[in-house]
Amino acid sequence: MQVFDIIQMSPKEVFIAGQVEGDIMPGMWELRRNHEGVATLEVLGEAQIEAGRKGKLAPPRVAVCRGVVDKSRFDFTRDDVTLVRL
């Protein structure tokens, strides 16, 4: 999954938004920055996101995860941030 944004929803839950082909399956996934592991997260499932009425692009997919991620460790304009199933 190519990650576009990280949203810490609560101290125990984080949303990872990005582009992915196929299903987002529950289980252990690794958040990577430039191909190096940064955090291991438990993916609980996928949040349901509605596309905007005027938008022609598909909305990003959102993985609902258990864990804490410090978003300030990532520069989404320079770093290759991915979420990979273990």
Gaussian input, Z-matrix of N, CA and C with variables (Angstrom, degrees):
# hf/3-21g

backbone

0 1
 N
 C     1     B1
 C     2     B2     1     A1
 N     3     B3     2     A2     1     D1
 C     4     B4     3     A3     2     D2
 C     5     B5     4     A4     3     D3
 N     6     B6     5     A5     4     D4
 C     7     B7     6     A6     5     D5
 C     8     B8     7     A7     6     D6
 N     9     B9     8     A8     7     D7
 C    10    B10     9     A9     8     D8
 C    11    B11    10    A10     9     D9
 N    12    B12    11    A11    10    D10
 C    13    B13    12    A12    11    D11
 C    14    B14    13    A13    12    D12
 N    15    B15    14    A14    13    D13
 C    16    B16    15    A15    14    D14
 C    17    B17    16    A16    15    D15
 N    18    B18    17    A17    16    D16
 C    19    B19    18    A18    17    D17
 C    20    B20    19    A19    18    D18
 N    21    B21    20    A20    19    D19
 C    22    B22    21    A21    20    D20
 C    23    B23    22    A22    21    D21
 N    24    B24    23    A23    22    D22
 C    25    B25    24    A24    23    D23
 C    26    B26    25    A25    24    D24
 N    27    B27    26    A26    25    D25
 C    28    B28    27    A27    26    D26
 C    29    B29    28    A28    27    D27
 N    30    B30    29    A29    28    D28
 C    31    B31    30    A30    29    D29
 C    32    B32    31    A31    30    D30
 N    33    B33    32    A32    31    D31
 C    34    B34    33    A33    32    D32
 C    35    B35    34    A34    33    D33
 N    36    B36    35    A35    34    D34
 C    37    B37    36    A36    35    D35
 C    38    B38    37    A37    36    D36
 N    39    B39    38    A38    37    D37
 C    40    B40    39    A39    38    D38
 C    41    B41    40    A40    39    D39
 N    42    B42    41    A41    40    D40
 C    43    B43    42    A42    41    D41
 C    44    B44    43    A43    42    D42
 N    45    B45    44    A44    43    D43
 C    46    B46    45    A45    44    D44
 C    47    B47    46    A46    45    D45
 N    48    B48    47    A47    46    D46
 C    49    B49    48    A48    47    D47
 C    50    B50    49    A49    48    D48
 N    51    B51    50    A50    49    D49
 C    52    B52    51    A51    50    D50
 C    53    B53    52    A52    51    D51
 N    54    B54    53    A53    52    D52
 C    55    B55    54    A54    53    D53
 C    56    B56    55    A55    54    D54
 N    57    B57    56    A56    55    D55
 C    58    B58    57    A57    56    D56
 C    59    B59    58    A58    57    D57
 N    60    B60    59    A59    58    D58
 C    61    B61    60    A60    59    D59
 C    62    B62    61    A61    60    D60
 N    63    B63    62    A62    61    D61
 C    64    B64    63    A63    62    D62
 C    65    B65    64    A64    63    D63
 N    66    B66    65    A65    64    D64
 C    67    B67    66    A66    65    D65
 C    68    B68    67    A67    66    D66
 N    69    B69    68    A68    67    D67
 C    70    B70    69    A69    68    D68
 C    71    B71    70    A70    69    D69
 N    72    B72    71    A71    70    D70
 C    73    B73    72    A72    71    D71
 C    74    B74    73    A73    72    D72
 N    75    B75    74    A74    73    D73
 C    76    B76    75    A75    74    D74
 C    77    B77    76    A76    75    D75
 N    78    B78    77    A77    76    D76
 C    79    B79    78    A78    77    D77
 C    80    B80    79    A79    78    D78
 N    81    B81    80    A80    79    D79
 C    82    B82    81    A81    80    D80
 C    83    B83    82    A82    81    D81
 N    84    B84    83    A83    82    D82
 C    85    B85    84    A84    83    D83
 C    86    B86    85    A85    84    D84
 N    87    B87    86    A86    85    D85
 C    88    B88    87    A87    86    D86
 C    89    B89    88    A88    87    D87
 N    90    B90    89    A89    88    D88
 C    91    B91    90    A90    89    D89
 C    92    B92    91    A91    90    D90
 N    93    B93    92    A92    91    D91
 C    94    B94    93    A93    92    D92
 C    95    B95    94    A94    93    D93
 N    96    B96    95    A95    94    D94
 C    97    B97    96    A96    95    D95
 C    98    B98    97    A97    96    D96
 N    99    B99    98    A98    97    D97
 C   100   B100    99    A99    98    D98
 C   101   B101   100   A100    99    D99
 N   102   B102   101   A101   100   D100
 C   103   B103   102   A102   101   D101
 C   104   B104   103   A103   102   D102
 N   105   B105   104   A104   103   D103
 C   106   B106   105   A105   104   D104
 C   107   B107   106   A106   105   D105
 N   108   B108   107   A107   106   D106
 C   109   B109   108   A108   107   D107
 C   110   B110   109   A109   108   D108
 N   111   B111   110   A110   109   D109
 C   112   B112   111   A111   110   D110
 C   113   B113   112   A112   111   D111
 N   114   B114   113   A113   112   D112
 C   115   B115   114   A114   113   D113
 C   116   B116   115   A115   114   D114
 N   117   B117   116   A116   115   D115
 C   118   B118   117   A117   116   D116
 C   119   B119   118   A118   117   D117
 N   120   B120   119   A119   118   D118
 C   121   B121   120   A120   119   D119
 C   122   B122   121   A121   120   D120
 N   123   B123   122   A122   121   D121
 C   124   B124   123   A123   122   D122
 C   125   B125   124   A124   123   D123
 N   126   B126   125   A125   124   D124
 C   127   B127   126   A126   125   D125
 C   128   B128   127   A127   126   D126
 N   129   B129   128   A128   127   D127
 C   130   B130   129   A129   128   D128
 C   131   B131   130   A130   129   D129
 N   132   B132   131   A131   130   D130
 C   133   B133   132   A132   131   D131
 C   134   B134   133   A133   132   D132
 N   135   B135   134   A134   133   D133
 C   136   B136   135   A135   134   D134
 C   137   B137   136   A136   135   D135
 N   138   B138   137   A137   136   D136
 C   139   B139   138   A138   137   D137
 C   140   B140   139   A139   138   D138
 N   141   B141   140   A140   139   D139
 C   142   B142   141   A141   140   D140
 C   143   B143   142   A142   141   D141
 N   144   B144   143   A143   142   D142
 C   145   B145   144   A144   143   D143
 C   146   B146   145   A145   144   D144
 N   147   B147   146   A146   145   D145
 C   148   B148   147   A147   146   D146
 C   149   B149   148   A148   147   D147
 N   150   B150   149   A149   148   D148
 C   151   B151   150   A150   149   D149
 C   152   B152   151   A151   150   D150
 N   153   B153   152   A152   151   D151
 C   154   B154   153   A153   152   D152
 C   155   B155   154   A154   153   D153
 N   156   B156   155   A155   154   D154
 C   157   B157   156   A156   155   D155
 C   158   B158   157   A157   156   D156
 N   159   B159   158   A158   157   D157
 C   160   B160   159   A159   158   D158
 C   161   B161   160   A160   159   D159
 N   162   B162   161   A161   160   D160
 C   163   B163   162   A162   161   D161
 C   164   B164   163   A163   162   D162
 N   165   B165   164   A164   163   D163
 C   166   B166   165   A165   164   D164
 C   167   B167   166   A166   165   D165
 N   168   B168   167   A167   166   D166
 C   169   B169   168   A168   167   D167
 C   170   B170   169   A169   168   D168
 N   171   B171   170   A170   169   D169
 C   172   B172   171   A171   170   D170
 C   173   B173   172   A172   171   D171
 N   174   B174   173   A173   172   D172
 C   175   B175   174   A174   173   D173
 C   176   B176   175   A175   174   D174
 N   177   B177   176   A176   175   D175
 C   178   B178   177   A177   176   D176
 C   179   B179   178   A178   177   D177
 N   180   B180   179   A179   178   D178
 C   181   B181   180   A180   179   D179
 C   182   B182   181   A181   180   D180
 N   183   B183   182   A182   181   D181
 C   184   B184   183   A183   182   D182
 C   185   B185   184   A184   183   D183
 N   186   B186   185   A185   184   D184
 C   187   B187   186   A186   185   D185
 C   188   B188   187   A187   186   D186
 N   189   B189   188   A188   187   D187
 C   190   B190   189   A189   188   D188
 C   191   B191   190   A190   189   D189
 N   192   B192   191   A191   190   D190
 C   193   B193   192   A192   191   D191
 C   194   B194   193   A193   192   D192
 N   195   B195   194   A194   193   D193
 C   196   B196   195   A195   194   D194
 C   197   B197   196   A196   195   D195
 N   198   B198   197   A197   196   D196
 C   199   B199   198   A198   197   D197
 C   200   B200   199   A199   198   D198
 N   201   B201   200   A200   199   D199
 C   202   B202   201   A201   200   D200
 C   203   B203   202   A202   201   D201
 N   204   B204   203   A203   202   D202
 C   205   B205   204   A204   203   D203
 C   206   B206   205   A205   204   D204
 N   207   B207   206   A206   205   D205
 C   208   B208   207   A207   206   D206
 C   209   B209   208   A208   207   D207
 N   210   B210   209   A209   208   D208
 C   211   B211   210   A210   209   D209
 C   212   B212   211   A211   210   D210
 N   213   B213   212   A212   211   D211
 C   214   B214   213   A213   212   D212
 C   215   B215   214   A214   213   D213
 N   216   B216   215   A215   214   D214
 C   217   B217   216   A216   215   D215
 C   218   B218   217   A217   216   D216
 N   219   B219   218   A218   217   D217
 C   220   B220   219   A219   218   D218
 C   221   B221   220   A220   219   D219
 N   222   B222   221   A221   220   D220
 C   223   B223   222   A222   221   D221
 C   224   B224   223   A223   222   D222
 N   225   B225   224   A224   223   D223
 C   226   B226   225   A225   224   D224
 C   227   B227   226   A226   225   D225
 N   228   B228   227   A227   226   D226
 C   229   B229   228   A228   227   D227
 C   230   B230   229   A229   228   D228
 N   231   B231   230   A230   229   D229
 C   232   B232   231   A231   230   D230
 C   233   B233   232   A232   231   D231
 N   234   B234   233   A233   232   D232
 C   235   B235   234   A234   233   D233
 C   236   B236   235   A235   234   D234
 N   237   B237   236   A236   235   D235
 C   238   B238   237   A237   236   D236
 C   239   B239   238   A238   237   D237
 N   240   B240   239   A239   238   D238
 C   241   B241   240   A240   239   D239
 C   242   B242   241   A241   240   D240
 N   243   B243   242   A242   241   D241
 C   244   B244   243   A243   242   D242
 C   245   B245   244   A244   243   D243
 N   246   B246   245   A245   244   D244
 C   247   B247   246   A246   245   D245
 C   248   B248   247   A247   246   D246
 N   249   B249   248   A248   247   D247
 C   250   B250   249   A249   248   D248
 C   251   B251   250   A250   249   D249
 N   252   B252   251   A251   250   D250
 C   253   B253   252   A252   251   D251
 C   254   B254   253   A253   252   D252
 N   255   B255   254   A254   253   D253
 C   256   B256   255   A255   254   D254
 C   257   B257   256   A256   255   D255

   B1=1.4503
   B2=1.5262
   B3=1.3109
   B4=1.4605
   B5=1.5308
   B6=1.3225
   B7=1.4648
   B8=1.5225
   B9=1.3558
   B10=1.4696
   B11=1.5162
   B12=1.3422
   B13=1.4649
   B14=1.5296
   B15=1.3268
   B16=1.4609
   B17=1.5255
   B18=1.3311
   B19=1.4650
   B20=1.5276
   B21=1.3240
   B22=1.4743
   B23=1.5222
   B24=1.3310
   B25=1.4629
   B26=1.5240
   B27=1.3263
   B28=1.4557
   B29=1.5230
   B30=1.3265
   B31=1.4715
   B32=1.5290
   B33=1.3299
   B34=1.4624
   B35=1.5200
   B36=1.3333
   B37=1.4596
   B38=1.5287
   B39=1.3356
   B40=1.4630
   B41=1.5262
   B42=1.3313
   B43=1.4601
   B44=1.5236
   B45=1.3268
   B46=1.4555
   B47=1.5300
   B48=1.3399
   B49=1.4604
   B50=1.5151
   B51=1.3370
   B52=1.4522
   B53=1.5091
   B54=1.3203
   B55=1.4623
   B56=1.5209
   B57=1.3138
   B58=1.4591
   B59=1.5264
   B60=1.3114
   B61=1.4587
   B62=1.5305
   B63=1.2973
   B64=1.4582
   B65=1.5165
   B66=1.3309
   B67=1.4617
   B68=1.5226
   B69=1.3213
   B70=1.4649
   B71=1.5240
   B72=1.3072
   B73=1.4604
   B74=1.5279
   B75=1.3349
   B76=1.4659
   B77=1.5257
   B78=1.3113
   B79=1.4582
   B80=1.5168
   B81=1.3034
   B82=1.4584
   B83=1.5308
   B84=1.3376
   B85=1.4571
   B86=1.5285
   B87=1.3290
   B88=1.4651
   B89=1.5128
   B90=1.3381
   B91=1.4547
   B92=1.5235
   B93=1.3350
   B94=1.4676
   B95=1.5159
   B96=1.3259
   B97=1.4718
   B98=1.5189
   B99=1.3205
   B100=1.4624
   B101=1.5313
   B102=1.3346
   B103=1.4634
   B104=1.5282
   B105=1.3219
   B106=1.4641
   B107=1.5259
   B108=1.3262
   B109=1.4537
   B110=1.5168
   B111=1.3233
   B112=1.4621
   B113=1.5270
   B114=1.3407
   B115=1.4653
   B116=1.5188
   B117=1.3118
   B118=1.4666
   B119=1.5224
   B120=1.3287
   B121=1.4585
   B122=1.5240
   B123=1.3164
   B124=1.4559
   B125=1.5207
   B126=1.3258
   B127=1.4623
   B128=1.5191
   B129=1.3315
   B130=1.4597
   B131=1.5188
   B132=1.3288
   B133=1.4644
   B134=1.5081
   B135=1.3241
   B136=1.4588
   B137=1.5182
   B138=1.3369
   B139=1.4650
   B140=1.5217
   B141=1.3146
   B142=1.4593
   B143=1.5252
   B144=1.3274
   B145=1.4610
   B146=1.5253
   B147=1.3392
   B148=1.4625
   B149=1.5173
   B150=1.3207
   B151=1.4657
   B152=1.5223
   B153=1.3265
   B154=1.4623
   B155=1.5168
   B156=1.3057
   B157=1.4676
   B158=1.5191
   B159=1.3239
   B160=1.4619
   B161=1.5180
   B162=1.3250
   B163=1.4572
   B164=1.5177
   B165=1.3185
   B166=1.4591
   B167=1.5143
   B168=1.3268
   B169=1.4550
   B170=1.5198
   B171=1.3000
   B172=1.4610
   B173=1.5271
   B174=1.3250
   B175=1.4674
   B176=1.5243
   B177=1.3269
   B178=1.4692
   B179=1.5218
   B180=1.3080
   B181=1.4529
   B182=1.5220
   B183=1.3214
   B184=1.4626
   B185=1.5238
   B186=1.3324
   B187=1.4621
   B188=1.5280
   B189=1.3185
   B190=1.4621
   B191=1.5283
   B192=1.3362
   B193=1.4643
   B194=1.5177
   B195=1.3181
   B196=1.4565
   B197=1.5169
   B198=1.3312
   B199=1.4590
   B200=1.5127
   B201=1.3194
   B202=1.4623
   B203=1.5275
   B204=1.3462
   B205=1.4580
   B206=1.5202
   B207=1.3281
   B208=1.4591
   B209=1.5203
   B210=1.3381
   B211=1.4637
   B212=1.5290
   B213=1.3227
   B214=1.4658
   B215=1.5282
   B216=1.3299
   B217=1.4735
   B218=1.5284
   B219=1.3430
   B220=1.4601
   B221=1.5187
   B222=1.3195
   B223=1.4590
   B224=1.5256
   B225=1.3152
   B226=1.4594
   B227=1.5238
   B228=1.3297
   B229=1.4630
   B230=1.5227
   B231=1.3491
   B232=1.4677
   B233=1.5178
   B234=1.3262
   B235=1.4638
   B236=1.5298
   B237=1.3142
   B238=1.4552
   B239=1.5332
   B240=1.3366
   B241=1.4591
   B242=1.5252
   B243=1.3355
   B244=1.4533
   B245=1.5286
   B246=1.3197
   B247=1.4500
   B248=1.5239
   B249=1.3494
   B250=1.4630
   B251=1.5158
   B252=1.3210
   B253=1.4754
   B254=1.5138
   B255=1.3377
   B256=1.4614
   B257=1.5102
   A1=107.81
   A2=116.99
   A3=121.76
   A4=107.30
   A5=117.70
   A6=122.28
   A7=110.74
   A8=115.26
   A9=122.29
   A10=112.31
   A11=116.79
   A12=119.88
   A13=109.68
   A14=114.44
   A15=122.94
   A16=106.82
   A17=116.25
   A18=120.81
   A19=108.34
   A20=116.27
   A21=120.61
   A22=107.26
   A23=116.59
   A24=121.78
   A25=112.48
   A26=117.21
   A27=122.96
   A28=106.75
   A29=118.06
   A30=118.64
   A31=114.00
   A32=117.16
   A33=119.55
   A34=114.17
   A35=118.37
   A36=120.82
   A37=110.89
   A38=115.63
   A39=121.25
   A40=108.46
   A41=116.20
   A42=122.01
   A43=107.64
   A44=116.46
   A45=122.88
   A46=106.75
   A47=117.07
   A48=122.21
   A49=110.21
   A50=115.14
   A51=118.27
   A52=112.95
   A53=114.67
   A54=122.49
   A55=108.78
   A56=116.26
   A57=120.83
   A58=109.73
   A59=116.01
   A60=121.72
   A61=107.38
   A62=116.90
   A63=120.27
   A64=112.56
   A65=114.96
   A66=121.83
   A67=111.53
   A68=115.16
   A69=122.05
   A70=105.40
   A71=115.62
   A72=121.44
   A73=110.79
   A74=117.55
   A75=120.20
   A76=111.02
   A77=115.30
   A78=121.21
   A79=110.82
   A80=116.20
   A81=121.65
   A82=110.00
   A83=115.02
   A84=122.73
   A85=107.27
   A86=115.98
   A87=120.96
   A88=109.88
   A89=115.88
   A90=122.30
   A91=106.95
   A92=116.22
   A93=120.80
   A94=111.34
   A95=114.45
   A96=121.66
   A97=106.09
   A98=116.51
   A99=122.32
   A100=111.15
   A101=115.82
   A102=125.50
   A103=114.05
   A104=118.93
   A105=122.24
   A106=109.25
   A107=116.64
   A108=121.09
   A109=112.25
   A110=116.23
   A111=122.56
   A112=110.59
   A113=116.34
   A114=120.61
   A115=109.47
   A116=115.91
   A117=122.01
   A118=106.89
   A119=115.45
   A120=121.49
   A121=110.33
   A122=115.62
   A123=120.80
   A124=108.20
   A125=116.73
   A126=121.11
   A127=107.89
   A128=115.24
   A129=121.39
   A130=112.09
   A131=116.67
   A132=121.16
   A133=110.14
   A134=115.34
   A135=121.54
   A136=110.39
   A137=116.67
   A138=121.39
   A139=108.71
   A140=116.43
   A141=121.10
   A142=109.38
   A143=116.65
   A144=123.29
   A145=108.37
   A146=116.27
   A147=120.13
   A148=109.81
   A149=115.67
   A150=121.00
   A151=108.97
   A152=115.96
   A153=120.20
   A154=110.20
   A155=117.20
   A156=121.03
   A157=112.28
   A158=117.23
   A159=120.68
   A160=112.37
   A161=116.91
   A162=120.44
   A163=112.22
   A164=115.49
   A165=120.69
   A166=111.21
   A167=117.38
   A168=120.97
   A169=110.02
   A170=115.81
   A171=119.85
   A172=108.71
   A173=118.26
   A174=119.76
   A175=109.97
   A176=116.73
   A177=118.35
   A178=110.17
   A179=116.48
   A180=122.52
   A181=107.62
   A182=117.06
   A183=121.16
   A184=110.18
   A185=115.10
   A186=121.52
   A187=108.33
   A188=116.50
   A189=122.16
   A190=106.87
   A191=116.49
   A192=120.90
   A193=111.54
   A194=114.78
   A195=121.84
   A196=106.80
   A197=115.95
   A198=120.34
   A199=111.79
   A200=114.77
   A201=122.04
   A202=107.76
   A203=115.80
   A204=121.27
   A205=108.28
   A206=117.00
   A207=122.37
   A208=108.32
   A209=116.28
   A210=121.91
   A211=112.10
   A212=117.84
   A213=120.75
   A214=112.48
   A215=117.77
   A216=121.46
   A217=112.48
   A218=116.74
   A219=121.08
   A220=111.39
   A221=116.31
   A222=122.94
   A223=106.00
   A224=116.60
   A225=120.98
   A226=112.93
   A227=118.68
   A228=120.73
   A229=112.09
   A230=117.53
   A231=120.77
   A232=113.64
   A233=117.93
   A234=121.38
   A235=110.85
   A236=116.11
   A237=122.77
   A238=105.89
   A239=117.02
   A240=122.21
   A241=108.32
   A242=115.76
   A243=120.86
   A244=110.31
   A245=115.54
   A246=123.65
   A247=106.09
   A248=116.22
   A249=121.64
   A250=109.74
   A251=115.37
   A252=119.93
   A253=110.47
   A254=116.21
   A255=120.37
   A256=111.58
   D1=125.11
   D2=174.16
   D3=-82.28
   D4=120.15
   D5=-172.85
   D6=-91.04
   D7=131.72
   D8=177.10
   D9=-103.17
   D10=-31.11
   D11=-175.39
   D12=-158.09
   D13=154.41
   D14=177.22
   D15=-127.22
   D16=124.19
   D17=-176.35
   D18=-124.42
   D19=111.03
   D20=178.27
   D21=-80.34
   D22=108.83
   D23=-175.78
   D24=-82.93
   D25=-31.80
   D26=179.42
   D27=-158.42
   D28=175.49
   D29=178.91
   D30=-62.05
   D31=-16.00
   D32=-178.00
   D33=-117.78
   D34=-6.44
   D35=-173.94
   D36=-131.27
   D37=135.07
   D38=179.66
   D39=-133.29
   D40=141.36
   D41=174.79
   D42=-102.18
   D43=132.61
   D44=176.56
   D45=-114.08
   D46=114.62
   D47=-178.03
   D48=-101.87
   D49=138.07
   D50=179.40
   D51=-178.51
   D52=-167.16
   D53=-178.64
   D54=-111.27
   D55=128.72
   D56=-178.77
   D57=-147.23
   D58=146.06
   D59=172.73
   D60=-97.47
   D61=141.17
   D62=177.97
   D63=85.47
   D64=-169.02
   D65=-175.74
   D66=-84.95
   D67=149.82
   D68=170.39
   D69=-97.27
   D70=103.31
   D71=-174.26
   D72=-93.02
   D73=142.13
   D74=174.69
   D75=-60.51
   D76=148.99
   D77=179.20
   D78=142.49
   D79=-168.62
   D80=-178.10
   D81=-87.62
   D82=131.28
   D83=179.52
   D84=-130.85
   D85=155.22
   D86=178.53
   D87=-114.13
   D88=129.78
   D89=174.43
   D90=-87.86
   D91=124.71
   D92=-176.26
   D93=-121.57
   D94=144.80
   D95=173.75
   D96=-120.57
   D97=118.96
   D98=-178.44
   D99=51.73
   D100=45.91
   D101=175.04
   D102=71.07
   D103=9.24
   D104=177.16
   D105=-111.22
   D106=133.42
   D107=-179.56
   D108=-63.97
   D109=132.72
   D110=179.78
   D111=-113.52
   D112=-38.97
   D113=-178.05
   D114=-154.75
   D115=148.57
   D116=172.76
   D117=-107.45
   D118=126.62
   D119=-176.21
   D120=-124.13
   D121=148.95
   D122=172.96
   D123=-93.95
   D124=113.48
   D125=177.26
   D126=-81.54
   D127=126.30
   D128=-178.93
   D129=-92.82
   D130=-23.84
   D131=-178.29
   D132=159.67
   D133=-162.74
   D134=-177.87
   D135=-118.59
   D136=132.08
   D137=175.44
   D138=-75.50
   D139=145.38
   D140=178.51
   D141=-89.73
   D142=119.66
   D143=-177.75
   D144=-117.31
   D145=133.23
   D146=177.98
   D147=-93.41
   D148=140.42
   D149=176.38
   D150=-74.37
   D151=146.42
   D152=174.72
   D153=-64.52
   D154=151.29
   D155=-177.37
   D156=-66.43
   D157=-36.31
   D158=-177.30
   D159=-89.26
   D160=-21.04
   D161=-175.64
   D162=-71.74
   D163=139.91
   D164=178.53
   D165=-102.01
   D166=-12.30
   D167=178.38
   D168=-87.45
   D169=147.72
   D170=176.12
   D171=-69.46
   D172=140.39
   D173=178.47
   D174=-68.69
   D175=157.71
   D176=176.62
   D177=-65.82
   D178=155.65
   D179=174.50
   D180=-88.49
   D181=149.37
   D182=-175.86
   D183=-128.17
   D184=118.94
   D185=175.74
   D186=-90.81
   D187=128.61
   D188=176.34
   D189=-91.82
   D190=121.69
   D191=-173.59
   D192=-125.76
   D193=152.83
   D194=172.08
   D195=-96.95
   D196=125.68
   D197=179.25
   D198=144.32
   D199=-177.45
   D200=-179.46
   D201=-126.93
   D202=133.84
   D203=178.04
   D204=-131.91
   D205=130.38
   D206=176.43
   D207=-85.99
   D208=101.00
   D209=-176.37
   D210=-60.62
   D211=-27.37
   D212=-177.20
   D213=-66.41
   D214=-12.72
   D215=178.43
   D216=-78.24
   D217=-5.52
   D218=-174.89
   D219=-119.24
   D220=138.59
   D221=170.40
   D222=-115.19
   D223=100.44
   D224=-173.52
   D225=-67.83
   D226=-13.88
   D227=177.42
   D228=-85.10
   D229=-22.72
   D230=-178.31
   D231=-116.50
   D232=-34.62
   D233=-176.01
   D234=-85.34
   D235=147.53
   D236=170.86
   D237=-90.77
   D238=103.07
   D239=-176.03
   D240=-106.13
   D241=122.02
   D242=-177.72
   D243=-133.68
   D244=156.99
   D245=173.82
   D246=-119.74
   D247=118.47
   D248=-172.08
   D249=-122.00
   D250=132.38
   D251=178.15
   D252=-69.39
   D253=135.56
   D254=178.28
   D255=-88.90

